[in-house]
Amino acid sequence: MPSWGSSVPRSLLSVFRPYSQRASPEIETMEEQQAETPLLGLNTNGKRSGGCVSIQQYLDDFTRPRVSGSSTVVSILLVLCSCITSTTLGYDASMMNGLNMLPSYHEYFQLTTATTSLATSALWIGGAIAGLTYGQVTDAIGRRNSMFWAAVMTFISVIIQSGAQNTATFVIGRILVGYGTSASTLTGPTYLAETLPYQWRAWGVGLLNDCYYVGGFIAAGITYKTANLDSIWAWRIPSAVQGIFSVLCIVILPFIPESPRWLANVGRREEALTVIAQTYANGDETNAVVLAQYQQIIDTIHYERETGETLSIDQLAKNPVARKRITLALSVAIFSTVSGNVIASYYLGTMLVNAGIVNVTDQLQLNIALNAFCLCCALAGTYYSDHLGRRITGLISTSLLTIFILVVGALTKVYGMSANRAGIFATVAAIFLFQGAYSFGWTPLLYLYPPEVLNYPIRAKGMGIFTFVLNSASLLCVFSFPFALESIGYKTYLANGIWDVLEVTFIWFYWVETSGKTLEEIDAVLDGIKHSEVPSLEGVVRES
């Protein structure tokens, strides 16, 4: 077996070499040079030089990890913390779905079609701003610290939203909530993808967005219970409860480690090795799999620095691989938003009215049932995204939702606003099947696939662009669909179905498979060149 590379700390060479053969004199020289050369403006002890020291030290001390010795516990806490951020977003969607059905909410703010659209879509304005700014923050202060400040911002924003006395304050609160939640969902997938063991990445990152429906289910239940309150608390209580999830995230953060890839990239290599050991081998830094993963990361970082890959316009123009990476990531942002799901996610009440169900209580009950059904479908999709692969799961999901949205349009045309109970039930069933098909694929893939196809130099900023496009597309859809449903009715679904056919075609011809590989191995597939002499981690796992 050839030597694995050159960047293992000296204290580990005696452990590392029996597995990988002794390093050559050239590798010894490279080790000495690397030990003398700080990375990204950091000292050899891993701390930033200059004026940034106090800020970084403050952040590190404030939320210093108190990590369990069990890799299983660490992985569970990692997933739990990130899932809570997605729960917040799902809660918001279902909450607004419920509020849009409540007469007390509309009467308090005296909402029109335009102001209803603005209040609902304001979340995505803040999200788009987060996409433009928070990727840089995530690279600068780390994934874990970024999660903390995003949670704090979301909590403060929920207070403003739930205490709003007029439409303007409510909209401002929702813009800020959108910034905080999108900052979390930008950082969370990046953090999980970089920190979890590769064999748990599909479940860990997939569950992140599956919990969207956990939040949706909770919000639907709370809104249903408060709907009968004869006061403004019918909508204020659901709004205020949204802040609980941010508090839970803040409580968990001290017990999980920083991303090992971020630590390695800023020169804190010993800490990176420790984190890999904590997530793979119960803290055993001599474990062969731990050392293999560590060396893959270090070798890939050196390759990426040599190529100097960035997200600049010049780089994208010159580098077809960088273009492919960002195109793949943005295809997820667009397809997951423009497939027609926004209609059912935020305007289920309007869809049900068009289908002939006008009773508010019936609508709220269906909202609860829909969230429970979608959660089950999303969990099934998470399982199959690991076993069938990301590409096949995306194809199955998008093909099915295309069929079902066309069925919804046809049934709405025939039975909309009619008294035919069979037709009404068939329309509702088609809505459920459409959302279930969407949830099967796009719910787990939304935050799983983009951080896999984006390599480290562009991952955080790329996820920022992804978040901006996702929120911009959502803003467009959430704001425009009420007018489309009002003016052209069932034709909205038919037009969306035609678009969905194009999505299926793109996935079939352009997507690459990423399941069963480490992030560095995915990089090698896209780049067409292996960055490290380390064997695949699957092979190391089998041998160890």
ZALUMNU-252846 format. One record per residue (C-alpha): residue number from 1; residue in one letter; x, y negated, z negated. Coordinates in steps of 0.02 Angstrom, whole numbers, plus 50000, padded with zeros to 5 digits. Each point is the difference from the previous one (the first is absolute). Layout:
ZALUMNU-252846
(rec NUM, "A", (X, Y, Z))
...
This chain:
ZALUMNU-252846
(rec 1, "M", (50000, 50000, 50000))
(rec 2, "P", (50073, 49828, 50044))
(rec 3, "S", (50029, 49864, 49873))
(rec 4, "W", (49843, 49903, 49957))
(rec 5, "G", (50072, 49825, 50003))
(rec 6, "S", (50093, 49879, 49893))
(rec 7, "S", (49904, 49901, 49873))
(rec 8, "V", (49971, 50110, 49847))
(rec 9, "P", (50062, 49915, 49841))
(rec 10, "R", (50172, 50060, 49945))
(rec 11, "S", (49930, 50071, 49838))
(rec 12, "L", (49897, 50121, 50103))
(rec 13, "L", (50131, 50058, 50126))
(rec 14, "S", (50050, 50150, 49894))
(rec 15, "V", (49819, 50057, 49997))
(rec 16, "F", (49960, 49954, 50179))
(rec 17, "R", (50149, 50079, 50088))
(rec 18, "P", (49972, 50183, 49953))
(rec 19, "Y", (49836, 49991, 50098))
(rec 20, "S", (50058, 49895, 50145))
(rec 21, "Q", (50185, 50047, 50012))
(rec 22, "R", (50139, 49884, 49946))
(rec 23, "A", (50004, 49828, 50078))
(rec 24, "S", (50134, 49958, 50126))
(rec 25, "P", (50133, 49866, 49970))
(rec 26, "E", (49903, 49885, 50117))
(rec 27, "I", (49846, 50018, 49891))
(rec 28, "E", (50104, 49964, 49843))
(rec 29, "T", (50058, 49838, 50081))
(rec 30, "M", (49822, 49952, 50048))
(rec 31, "E", (49945, 50031, 49820))
(rec 32, "E", (50134, 49883, 49935))
(rec 33, "Q", (49953, 49865, 50127))
(rec 34, "Q", (49816, 50016, 49957))
(rec 35, "A", (50036, 49990, 49814))
(rec 36, "E", (50093, 49836, 50031))
(rec 37, "T", (49870, 49925, 50118))
(rec 38, "P", (49838, 49939, 49919))
(rec 39, "L", (49838, 50018, 50098))
(rec 40, "L", (49884, 49853, 50039))
(rec 41, "G", (50087, 49876, 49887))
(rec 42, "L", (50003, 50111, 49845))
(rec 43, "N", (50144, 50030, 49882))
(rec 44, "T", (50073, 50175, 49986))
(rec 45, "N", (49902, 50022, 49838))
(rec 46, "G", (49838, 49982, 50097))
(rec 47, "K", (49951, 49823, 49943))
(rec 48, "R", (49970, 49853, 50113))
(rec 49, "S", (50131, 49865, 50004))
(rec 50, "G", (49960, 49816, 49987))
(rec 51, "G", (49841, 49918, 49939))
(rec 52, "C", (49888, 50153, 50027))
(rec 53, "V", (50073, 50094, 49852))
(rec 54, "S", (49887, 49926, 49866))
(rec 55, "I", (49841, 50027, 50102))
(rec 56, "Q", (50044, 50179, 50043))
(rec 57, "Q", (50055, 50041, 49823))
(rec 58, "Y", (49840, 49924, 49930))
(rec 59, "L", (49893, 50104, 50117))
(rec 60, "D", (50097, 50158, 49962))
(rec 61, "D", (49994, 49973, 49811))
(rec 62, "F", (49816, 49953, 50000))
(rec 63, "T", (49944, 50163, 50080))
(rec 64, "R", (50151, 50112, 49967))
(rec 65, "P", (49955, 50181, 50042))
(rec 66, "R", (49965, 50122, 49860))
(rec 67, "V", (49994, 50151, 50114))
(rec 68, "S", (49945, 50174, 49946))
(rec 69, "G", (50121, 50146, 50015))
(rec 70, "S", (49872, 50098, 50100))
(rec 71, "S", (49998, 49975, 50188))
(rec 72, "T", (49818, 50053, 50003))
(rec 73, "V", (49951, 49865, 49875))
(rec 74, "V", (50100, 49869, 50094))
(rec 75, "S", (49917, 50046, 50166))
(rec 76, "I", (49826, 49997, 49922))
(rec 77, "L", (50030, 49828, 49925))
(rec 78, "L", (50070, 49935, 50165))
(rec 79, "V", (49846, 50057, 50094))
(rec 80, "L", (49882, 49941, 49863))
(rec 81, "C", (50071, 49824, 49996))
(rec 82, "S", (49994, 49979, 50188))
(rec 83, "C", (49827, 50080, 50013))
(rec 84, "I", (49932, 49872, 49878))
(rec 85, "T", (50044, 49861, 50122))
(rec 86, "S", (49899, 50086, 50137))
(rec 87, "T", (49858, 50028, 49877))
(rec 88, "T", (49991, 49812, 49981))
(rec 89, "L", (49979, 49975, 50187))
(rec 90, "G", (49868, 50137, 50014))
(rec 91, "Y", (49910, 49927, 49851))
(rec 92, "D", (49996, 49831, 50087))
(rec 93, "A", (49928, 50069, 50162))
(rec 94, "S", (49861, 50096, 49911))
(rec 95, "M", (49969, 49857, 49879))
(rec 96, "M", (49973, 49878, 50144))
(rec 97, "N", (49892, 50128, 50087))
(rec 98, "G", (49894, 50006, 49843))
(rec 99, "L", (50000, 49812, 49971))
(rec 100, "N", (49946, 49969, 50179))
(rec 101, "M", (49845, 50105, 49959))
(rec 102, "L", (49958, 49902, 49840))
(rec 103, "P", (49874, 49856, 50013))
(rec 104, "S", (50074, 49919, 49842))
(rec 105, "Y", (50171, 49983, 50083))
(rec 106, "H", (49928, 49920, 50157))
(rec 107, "E", (49886, 49885, 49901))
(rec 108, "Y", (50138, 49940, 49881))
(rec 109, "F", (50116, 49947, 50141))
(rec 110, "Q", (49858, 49961, 50125))
(rec 111, "L", (50088, 50103, 50133))
(rec 112, "T", (49968, 49995, 50187))
(rec 113, "T", (50066, 50123, 50129))
(rec 114, "A", (50156, 49892, 50020))
(rec 115, "T", (50037, 49979, 49814))
(rec 116, "T", (49964, 50184, 49967))
(rec 117, "S", (50129, 50045, 50132))
(rec 118, "L", (50123, 49874, 49928))
(rec 119, "A", (49981, 50061, 49820))
(rec 120, "T", (50019, 50180, 50056))
(rec 121, "S", (50145, 49973, 50120))
(rec 122, "A", (50096, 49879, 49887))
(rec 123, "L", (50092, 50149, 49926))
(rec 124, "W", (50085, 50028, 50167))
(rec 125, "I", (50059, 49820, 50012))
(rec 126, "G", (50102, 50024, 49843))
(rec 127, "G", (50055, 50170, 50063))
(rec 128, "A", (50065, 49927, 50162))
(rec 129, "I", (50102, 49871, 49903))
(rec 130, "A", (50071, 50138, 49890))
(rec 131, "G", (50053, 50094, 50156))
(rec 132, "L", (50102, 49850, 50058))
(rec 133, "T", (50087, 49969, 49834))
(rec 134, "Y", (50005, 50150, 49883))
(rec 135, "G", (50111, 50113, 50104))
(rec 136, "Q", (50146, 49883, 49965))
(rec 137, "V", (49956, 49999, 49815))
(rec 138, "T", (49999, 50190, 49997))
(rec 139, "D", (50174, 50006, 50076))
(rec 140, "A", (50067, 49865, 49885))
(rec 141, "I", (49943, 50055, 49827))
(rec 142, "G", (49965, 50185, 50028))
(rec 143, "R", (49847, 50108, 50029))
(rec 144, "R", (49957, 50024, 49817))
(rec 145, "N", (50014, 49818, 49948))
(rec 146, "S", (49897, 49951, 50152))
(rec 147, "M", (49862, 50119, 49943))
(rec 148, "F", (50000, 49915, 49830))
(rec 149, "W", (49979, 49822, 50064))
(rec 150, "A", (49868, 50053, 50127))
(rec 151, "A", (49899, 50079, 49859))
(rec 152, "V", (50016, 49842, 49893))
(rec 153, "M", (49942, 49891, 50144))
(rec 154, "T", (49851, 50113, 50036))
(rec 155, "F", (49945, 49995, 49818))
(rec 156, "I", (50005, 49809, 49993))
(rec 157, "S", (49909, 49989, 50166))
(rec 158, "V", (49859, 50113, 49940))
(rec 159, "I", (49971, 49881, 49854))
(rec 160, "I", (49980, 49854, 50122))
(rec 161, "Q", (49884, 50101, 50113))
(rec 162, "S", (49886, 50068, 49863))
(rec 163, "G", (49986, 49831, 49914))
(rec 164, "A", (49960, 49901, 50160))
(rec 165, "Q", (49867, 49866, 49982))
(rec 166, "N", (49984, 49961, 50185))
(rec 167, "T", (50034, 50075, 50171))
(rec 168, "A", (50167, 49910, 50023))
(rec 169, "T", (50072, 50068, 49837))
(rec 170, "F", (49936, 50174, 50037))
(rec 171, "V", (50082, 49997, 50173))
(rec 172, "I", (50164, 49935, 49927))
(rec 173, "G", (49997, 50137, 49869))
(rec 174, "R", (49972, 50131, 50135))
(rec 175, "I", (50143, 49932, 50105))
(rec 176, "L", (50115, 50017, 49849))
(rec 177, "V", (49933, 50174, 49962))
(rec 178, "G", (50038, 50043, 50181))
(rec 179, "Y", (50179, 49939, 49981))
(rec 180, "G", (50028, 50101, 49842))
(rec 181, "T", (49921, 50161, 50061))
(rec 182, "S", (50087, 49992, 50169))
(rec 183, "A", (50167, 49964, 49915))
(rec 184, "S", (49970, 50158, 49899))
(rec 185, "T", (49949, 50104, 50150))
(rec 186, "L", (50152, 49934, 50096))
(rec 187, "T", (50120, 50048, 49862))
(rec 188, "G", (49915, 50159, 49937))
(rec 189, "P", (50016, 50109, 50157))
(rec 190, "T", (50180, 49940, 50026))
(rec 191, "Y", (50040, 50039, 49819))
(rec 192, "L", (49920, 50173, 50002))
(rec 193, "A", (50072, 50051, 50169))
(rec 194, "E", (50175, 49952, 49942))
(rec 195, "T", (49989, 50077, 49825))
(rec 196, "L", (49896, 50159, 50008))
(rec 197, "P", (50081, 50167, 50048))
(rec 198, "Y", (49970, 50030, 50186))
(rec 199, "Q", (49891, 50154, 49971))
(rec 200, "W", (49878, 49896, 49897))
(rec 201, "R", (49999, 49846, 50112))
(rec 202, "A", (49844, 50047, 50098))
(rec 203, "W", (49898, 50032, 49843))
(rec 204, "G", (50075, 49856, 49903))
(rec 205, "V", (49984, 49864, 50131))
(rec 206, "G", (49841, 50075, 50074))
(rec 207, "L", (49915, 49999, 49830))
(rec 208, "L", (50045, 49817, 49984))
(rec 209, "N", (49867, 49952, 50126))
(rec 210, "D", (49884, 50144, 49956))
(rec 211, "C", (49976, 49910, 49835))
(rec 212, "Y", (49921, 49860, 50101))
(rec 213, "Y", (49841, 50104, 49984))
(rec 214, "V", (50025, 50027, 49814))
(rec 215, "G", (49993, 49811, 49982))
(rec 216, "G", (49854, 49996, 50121))
(rec 217, "F", (49905, 50131, 49902))
(rec 218, "I", (50028, 49907, 49835))
(rec 219, "A", (49946, 49833, 50076))
(rec 220, "A", (49846, 50077, 50081))
(rec 221, "G", (49947, 50074, 49833))
(rec 222, "I", (50029, 49839, 49903))
(rec 223, "T", (49909, 49894, 50130))
(rec 224, "Y", (49855, 50122, 49998))
(rec 225, "K", (49987, 49987, 49810))
(rec 226, "T", (50012, 49810, 49994))
(rec 227, "A", (49882, 49971, 50147))
(rec 228, "N", (49848, 49993, 49885))
(rec 229, "L", (50074, 49866, 49887))
(rec 230, "D", (49897, 49843, 50019))
(rec 231, "S", (50148, 49882, 49990))
(rec 232, "I", (50164, 49952, 50083))
(rec 233, "W", (50083, 50143, 49904))
(rec 234, "A", (49928, 50118, 50132))
(rec 235, "W", (50147, 49947, 50110))
(rec 236, "R", (50123, 49929, 49872))
(rec 237, "I", (50022, 50166, 49906))
(rec 238, "P", (50051, 50101, 50154))
(rec 239, "S", (50119, 49859, 50048))
(rec 240, "A", (50082, 49992, 49828))
(rec 241, "V", (50025, 50189, 49984))
(rec 242, "Q", (50116, 49992, 50151))
(rec 243, "G", (50138, 49929, 49889))
(rec 244, "I", (50013, 50158, 49895))
(rec 245, "F", (50098, 50092, 50135))
(rec 246, "S", (50138, 49869, 50001))
(rec 247, "V", (50020, 50017, 49811))
(rec 248, "L", (50018, 50189, 50018))
(rec 249, "C", (50135, 49977, 50132))
(rec 250, "I", (50098, 49881, 49886))
(rec 251, "V", (49989, 50127, 49857))
(rec 252, "I", (50072, 50142, 50106))
(rec 253, "L", (50142, 49904, 50084))
(rec 254, "P", (50125, 50010, 49854))
(rec 255, "F", (49999, 50190, 50013))
(rec 256, "I", (50049, 50020, 50184))
(rec 257, "P", (50168, 49969, 50087))
(rec 258, "E", (50051, 49883, 50140))
(rec 259, "S", (50011, 50063, 50180))
(rec 260, "P", (50166, 50093, 50021))
(rec 261, "R", (50016, 49936, 50178))
(rec 262, "W", (49984, 49820, 49943))
(rec 263, "L", (50127, 50031, 49861))
(rec 264, "A", (50123, 50080, 50120))
(rec 265, "N", (49978, 49860, 50126))
(rec 266, "V", (50044, 49866, 49871))
(rec 267, "G", (50153, 50095, 49940))
(rec 268, "R", (49930, 50081, 49842))
(rec 269, "R", (50049, 50174, 50056))
(rec 270, "E", (50015, 50087, 49832))
(rec 271, "E", (49824, 49941, 49956))
(rec 272, "A", (49937, 50062, 50169))
(rec 273, "L", (50072, 50172, 49965))
(rec 274, "T", (49920, 50000, 49827))
(rec 275, "V", (49828, 49960, 50073))
(rec 276, "I", (50015, 50137, 50132))
(rec 277, "A", (50043, 50122, 49861))
(rec 278, "Q", (49852, 49939, 49897))
(rec 279, "T", (49879, 50031, 50144))
(rec 280, "Y", (50075, 50161, 50070))
(rec 281, "A", (50085, 50097, 49860))
(rec 282, "N", (49945, 49944, 49825))
(rec 283, "G", (50150, 49884, 49991))
(rec 284, "D", (50134, 50126, 50055))
(rec 285, "E", (50124, 49897, 50101))
(rec 286, "T", (50100, 50155, 50049))
(rec 287, "N", (49854, 50082, 50091))
(rec 288, "A", (50042, 50041, 50182))
(rec 289, "V", (49836, 49928, 50067))
(rec 290, "V", (50028, 49839, 49902))
(rec 291, "L", (50175, 49980, 50070))
(rec 292, "A", (49942, 50039, 50177))
(rec 293, "Q", (49861, 49870, 49993))
(rec 294, "Y", (50119, 49872, 49924))
(rec 295, "Q", (50128, 50027, 50137))
(rec 296, "Q", (49868, 49988, 50137))
(rec 297, "I", (49947, 49831, 49930))
(rec 298, "I", (50178, 49932, 49988))
(rec 299, "D", (50051, 50061, 50173))
(rec 300, "T", (49843, 49928, 50079))
(rec 301, "I", (50026, 49831, 49914))
(rec 302, "H", (50176, 49991, 50074))
(rec 303, "Y", (49935, 50046, 50173))
(rec 304, "E", (49863, 49868, 49989))
(rec 305, "R", (50124, 49866, 49948))
(rec 306, "E", (50113, 50043, 50144))
(rec 307, "T", (49855, 49982, 50123))
(rec 308, "G", (49937, 49842, 49913))
(rec 309, "E", (49817, 50037, 50033))
(rec 310, "T", (49879, 49860, 49951))
(rec 311, "L", (49825, 49942, 50043))
(rec 312, "S", (50060, 49849, 50099))
(rec 313, "I", (49924, 49965, 50171))
(rec 314, "D", (50172, 50024, 50076))
(rec 315, "Q", (50019, 50171, 49918))
(rec 316, "L", (49828, 50056, 50056))
(rec 317, "A", (50038, 49943, 50178))
(rec 318, "K", (50164, 50097, 50006))
(rec 319, "N", (49958, 50154, 49897))
(rec 320, "P", (49866, 50118, 50070))
(rec 321, "V", (50004, 50107, 49842))
(rec 322, "A", (49962, 49849, 49890))
(rec 323, "R", (49856, 49956, 50118))
(rec 324, "K", (49933, 50176, 49988))
(rec 325, "R", (50010, 49999, 49810))
(rec 326, "I", (49903, 49838, 49982))
(rec 327, "T", (49875, 50051, 50136))
(rec 328, "L", (49962, 50163, 49910))
(rec 329, "A", (49976, 49909, 49835))
(rec 330, "L", (49889, 49865, 50074))
(rec 331, "S", (49895, 50128, 50093))
(rec 332, "V", (49947, 50065, 49829))
(rec 333, "A", (49956, 49824, 49941))
(rec 334, "I", (49892, 49966, 50152))
(rec 335, "F", (49918, 50170, 50024))
(rec 336, "S", (49956, 50020, 49816))
(rec 337, "T", (49910, 49834, 50005))
(rec 338, "V", (49919, 49988, 50172))
(rec 339, "S", (49929, 50177, 50005))
(rec 340, "G", (49831, 49938, 49936))
(rec 341, "N", (50025, 50044, 49817))
(rec 342, "V", (49995, 49817, 49946))
(rec 343, "I", (49814, 49995, 50038))
(rec 344, "A", (49959, 50140, 49878))
(rec 345, "S", (50131, 49945, 49873))
(rec 346, "Y", (49933, 49824, 49978))
(rec 347, "Y", (49830, 49991, 50085))
(rec 348, "L", (49921, 50167, 49960))
(rec 349, "G", (49843, 49907, 49947))
(rec 350, "T", (49981, 49924, 50173))
(rec 351, "M", (50030, 50170, 50082))
(rec 352, "L", (49867, 50079, 49889))
(rec 353, "V", (49876, 49860, 50036))
(rec 354, "N", (50030, 50027, 50186))
(rec 355, "A", (49968, 50186, 49969))
(rec 356, "G", (49836, 49962, 49912))
(rec 357, "I", (50052, 50010, 49815))
(rec 358, "V", (49957, 49832, 49922))
(rec 359, "N", (49981, 50041, 49813))
(rec 360, "V", (50150, 49931, 49903))
(rec 361, "T", (50000, 50142, 49873))
(rec 362, "D", (50005, 50129, 50139))
(rec 363, "Q", (50143, 49906, 50082))
(rec 364, "L", (50101, 49995, 49837))
(rec 365, "Q", (49972, 50186, 49971))
(rec 366, "L", (50060, 50039, 50177))
(rec 367, "N", (50153, 49890, 49968))
(rec 368, "I", (50045, 50111, 49850))
(rec 369, "A", (49972, 50160, 50099))
(rec 370, "L", (50101, 49937, 50148))
(rec 371, "N", (50152, 49960, 49892))
(rec 372, "A", (49995, 50172, 49919))
(rec 373, "F", (49985, 50085, 50170))
(rec 374, "C", (50143, 49898, 50074))
(rec 375, "L", (50113, 50041, 49852))
(rec 376, "C", (49976, 50186, 50032))
(rec 377, "C", (50038, 49977, 50186))
(rec 378, "A", (50155, 49896, 49961))
(rec 379, "L", (50068, 50133, 49882))
(rec 380, "A", (49974, 50132, 50134))
(rec 381, "G", (50090, 49887, 50125))
(rec 382, "T", (50147, 49978, 49881))
(rec 383, "Y", (50018, 50189, 49989))
(rec 384, "Y", (49995, 50022, 50189))
(rec 385, "S", (50117, 49853, 50035))
(rec 386, "D", (50132, 50104, 49912))
(rec 387, "H", (49951, 50169, 50075))
(rec 388, "L", (49947, 49950, 50177))
(rec 389, "G", (50109, 49845, 50011))
(rec 390, "R", (49965, 49813, 50012))
(rec 391, "R", (49971, 49997, 50188))
(rec 392, "I", (49874, 50143, 50008))
(rec 393, "T", (49906, 49932, 49850))
(rec 394, "G", (49988, 49830, 50084))
(rec 395, "L", (49938, 50077, 50162))
(rec 396, "I", (49865, 50104, 49913))
(rec 397, "S", (49940, 49854, 49896))
(rec 398, "T", (49993, 49873, 50142))
(rec 399, "S", (49917, 50121, 50121))
(rec 400, "L", (49863, 50042, 49876))
(rec 401, "L", (49967, 49820, 49947))
(rec 402, "T", (49987, 49950, 50184))
(rec 403, "I", (49861, 50127, 50025))
(rec 404, "F", (49908, 49953, 49841))
(rec 405, "I", (50004, 49810, 50026))
(rec 406, "L", (49922, 50026, 50173))
(rec 407, "V", (49867, 50108, 49917))
(rec 408, "V", (49967, 49863, 49871))
(rec 409, "G", (49977, 49875, 50141))
(rec 410, "A", (49882, 50113, 50097))
(rec 411, "L", (49894, 50043, 49847))
(rec 412, "T", (49993, 49818, 49945))
(rec 413, "K", (49935, 49952, 50172))
(rec 414, "V", (49864, 50134, 49998))
(rec 415, "Y", (49947, 49999, 49817))
(rec 416, "G", (50058, 49831, 49932))
(rec 417, "M", (49862, 49913, 49899))
(rec 418, "S", (49880, 50143, 50038))
(rec 419, "A", (49897, 50102, 49877))
(rec 420, "N", (50063, 50166, 50068))
(rec 421, "R", (50075, 50081, 49845))
(rec 422, "A", (50092, 50135, 50098))
(rec 423, "G", (50082, 49866, 50107))
(rec 424, "I", (50047, 49897, 49846))
(rec 425, "F", (50078, 50151, 49913))
(rec 426, "A", (50094, 50048, 50159))
(rec 427, "T", (50072, 49824, 50012))
(rec 428, "V", (50056, 50002, 49818))
(rec 429, "A", (50077, 50172, 50026))
(rec 430, "A", (50096, 49935, 50151))
(rec 431, "I", (50064, 49852, 49897))
(rec 432, "F", (50062, 50122, 49868))
(rec 433, "L", (50083, 50112, 50129))
(rec 434, "F", (50084, 49850, 50082))
(rec 435, "Q", (50071, 49938, 49834))
(rec 436, "G", (50049, 50177, 49953))
(rec 437, "A", (50094, 50024, 50164))
(rec 438, "Y", (50088, 49834, 49974))
(rec 439, "S", (50045, 50043, 49821))
(rec 440, "F", (50069, 50171, 50050))
(rec 441, "G", (50141, 49923, 50101))
(rec 442, "W", (50020, 49814, 49981))
(rec 443, "T", (49981, 49990, 49812))
(rec 444, "P", (50155, 50107, 49963))
(rec 445, "L", (50097, 49946, 50156))
(rec 446, "L", (49977, 49812, 49975))
(rec 447, "Y", (50141, 49983, 49874))
(rec 448, "L", (50087, 50166, 50031))
(rec 449, "Y", (50055, 49985, 50182))
(rec 450, "P", (50067, 49819, 50012))
(rec 451, "P", (50135, 50012, 49864))
(rec 452, "E", (50055, 50167, 50074))
(rec 453, "V", (50032, 49931, 50175))
(rec 454, "L", (50080, 49838, 49938))
(rec 455, "N", (50182, 50023, 49947))
(rec 456, "Y", (50075, 49914, 49847))
(rec 457, "P", (50066, 49838, 50079))
(rec 458, "I", (49827, 49957, 50066))
(rec 459, "R", (49887, 50098, 49882))
(rec 460, "A", (49948, 49864, 49876))
(rec 461, "K", (49990, 49862, 50131))
(rec 462, "G", (49920, 50120, 50122))
(rec 463, "M", (49869, 50044, 49870))
(rec 464, "G", (49976, 49813, 49980))
(rec 465, "I", (49962, 49982, 50185))
(rec 466, "F", (49890, 50156, 49988))
(rec 467, "T", (49905, 49920, 49855))
(rec 468, "F", (49981, 49836, 50095))
(rec 469, "V", (49931, 50087, 50155))
(rec 470, "L", (49888, 50113, 49893))
(rec 471, "N", (49927, 49852, 49907))
(rec 472, "S", (49984, 49892, 50155))
(rec 473, "A", (49907, 50137, 50092))
(rec 474, "S", (49892, 50031, 49847))
(rec 475, "L", (49964, 49814, 49984))
(rec 476, "L", (49946, 49993, 50182))
(rec 477, "C", (49889, 50154, 49984))
(rec 478, "V", (49924, 49958, 49830))
(rec 479, "F", (49959, 49823, 50054))
(rec 480, "S", (49935, 50041, 50175))
(rec 481, "F", (49903, 50162, 49976))
(rec 482, "P", (49851, 49919, 49911))
(rec 483, "F", (49975, 49886, 50150))
(rec 484, "A", (50021, 50147, 50120))
(rec 485, "L", (49874, 50106, 49905))
(rec 486, "E", (49881, 49853, 49995))
(rec 487, "S", (50013, 49958, 50185))
(rec 488, "I", (50029, 50165, 50093))
(rec 489, "G", (49955, 50130, 49867))
(rec 490, "Y", (50032, 50181, 50054))
(rec 491, "K", (50114, 49945, 50144))
(rec 492, "T", (50131, 49955, 49868))
(rec 493, "Y", (50023, 50185, 49963))
(rec 494, "L", (50007, 50048, 50183))
(rec 495, "A", (50135, 49870, 50038))
(rec 496, "N", (50100, 50062, 49851))
(rec 497, "G", (49985, 50179, 50062))
(rec 498, "I", (50077, 49954, 50167))
(rec 499, "W", (50148, 49919, 49910))
(rec 500, "D", (50021, 50157, 49893))
(rec 501, "V", (50028, 50103, 50158))
(rec 502, "L", (50154, 49892, 50035))
(rec 503, "E", (50063, 50035, 49824))
(rec 504, "V", (49992, 50189, 50029))
(rec 505, "T", (50099, 49980, 50162))
(rec 506, "F", (50136, 49897, 49916))
(rec 507, "I", (50022, 50122, 49855))
(rec 508, "W", (50009, 50148, 50120))
(rec 509, "F", (50139, 49927, 50108))
(rec 510, "Y", (50099, 49888, 49882))
(rec 511, "W", (49999, 50060, 49819))
(rec 512, "V", (50146, 50104, 49932))
(rec 513, "E", (49985, 50131, 49863))
(rec 514, "T", (50077, 49960, 49831))
(rec 515, "S", (49940, 50136, 49882))
(rec 516, "G", (50124, 50114, 49910))
(rec 517, "K", (50148, 49880, 50018))
(rec 518, "T", (50090, 49878, 49887))
(rec 519, "L", (49996, 49817, 50051))
(rec 520, "E", (50179, 50015, 50061))
(rec 521, "E", (49956, 50153, 50106))
(rec 522, "I", (49855, 49903, 50077))
(rec 523, "D", (50123, 49860, 50041))
(rec 524, "A", (50110, 50126, 50090))
(rec 525, "V", (49852, 50062, 50104))
(rec 526, "L", (49953, 49823, 50055))
(rec 527, "D", (50181, 49943, 50027))
(rec 528, "G", (50046, 50159, 50092))
(rec 529, "I", (50158, 50017, 49896))
(rec 530, "K", (50038, 50085, 49834))
(rec 531, "H", (50067, 49874, 49874))
(rec 532, "S", (50072, 50122, 49874))
(rec 533, "E", (50089, 50168, 50001))
(rec 534, "V", (49890, 50056, 49856))
(rec 535, "P", (49888, 50147, 50048))
(rec 536, "S", (49812, 49976, 49994))
(rec 537, "L", (49931, 49992, 49825))
(rec 538, "E", (49882, 50144, 50039))
(rec 539, "G", (50153, 50107, 50036))
(rec 540, "V", (50087, 49945, 49840))
(rec 541, "V", (49842, 50039, 49900))
(rec 542, "R", (49995, 50175, 50074))
(rec 543, "E", (50183, 50030, 49960))
(rec 544, "S", (49996, 49931, 49823))
